[in-house]
Amino acid sequence: MPLWLREHSWRQSLTAVYLQLPLRGARATPASIFCGEQYLKVSIPPFLFEAILYAPIDDTNSTAKIGDGNIFFTLYKKEPAMWDSLTLANADKEKLQYLRENAVLKAHEKAKEETEAKKITKQEHKKYALEATMKLEEAERKRIEDLKEKERQKVTKELELWKNQQKDGDKYKSIPKKGELRQETEPLKERKNEKMNKARIPNEGTSKTRLKSTKGHGSYSIFSQNLKEEQLPVPRAAATIKVNFTPRVFPTALRESRVEEEEEWLHKQAEARRIINSDLSELEDLKEEEKNPDWLKDKGDKMFAMGNYLGAVNAYNLAVRLNNKLPLLYLNRAACHLKLRNLHKAIEDSSKALELLTPPVPDNEKARVKAHVRRGTAFCQLELYTEGLQDYEAALKIDPKNKNIEKDAEKIRHLIQGTRQSS
């Protein structure tokens, strides 16, 4: 049973209320504090504080700070006025129950509005990213087209230059023919030149070779060879073409991929689809992504982070119906049940998670520690301290360096000793 915190101190100004709650050694977390317009609840196992405030407050701007064994609240009033008391006096049970339920309902509506706003923002971001991607692709396509056009113009110019060089080469072909005619009409002059060349060059072999190269068709062949070398086009400039590949389901290369894990994942997906198609006819109206256990798990995690524990439990329930072999589903649902004070269900889910986390390997150490701690917490809140201590000691065997678990186990030992002494 929870222990109600009766001791508190408060003071006020015209616009704010300052409240102080002593923790008396209990460990508090931000998630254990719930504040509405006229409802305040603080859950610090095994202590509980609840108050229906005298007048509405601004729960959005109000703050809470934890330190030095106390919780300090700064509650800003919606309307500047001095309160006669901290809580609403002379109120019947029906009115208190109505205010309590109204505060919870408004909190759920606010969380739903925030979720919708985030969804709309995410869609806008996706749309902006898509438009930006399309603009980049269009710019890249235009750049490639421009490069192609430049290359085409460059090749056209080179082709025209080559054609002009070919025409010039055809003109030079007539020059050696005129030389042959001159050699036939003036044989004596050519012989005289040969004698003069022999007298000037001492190396006869070299002179013969040079004379042969200057006679008849020899001069034409050398000139045409030089002309062909000049007609060769210059090499084209290098360019870079970017290639985008279609993404794979498993993007890693085959030599680097973990084939067994990928096959196991595909097997689980196939098993989930088989269950949906076989015996869950009532799930036909769901969207395709809502039939994916992994998607439902992520949805439940987001709801748990926002404090929507009932919505998170519903998401985990549907995911378990689709695939009841995932230990994290039971483990996360146990955390939701702890927040909702469904202690027996928290124990059942933690035990089921421990059954699935076998064999004990280093990869599932963190999950096994969480399962033991959550089941031990549920046992302690049911005042079954011996069973709870066994779970905390099992968690310490797995993670002996965890100081928080060690402190909680020591507190449970003191509670057991105090219970035995009182009995």
PyMOL commands that set and color helices and strands:
alter all, ss='L'
color gray80, all
select helices_A, chain A and resi 30-32+93-172+174-185+187-200+204-214+217-231+259-279+281-283+289-291+293-306+309-322+327-339+343-356+362-381+385-398+403-422
alter helices_A, ss='H'
color red, helices_A
select strands_A, chain A and resi 3-4+9-12+16-22+33-35+39-44+47-52+63-67+70-76
alter strands_A, ss='S'
color yellow, strands_A
deselect
rebuild
show_as cartoon
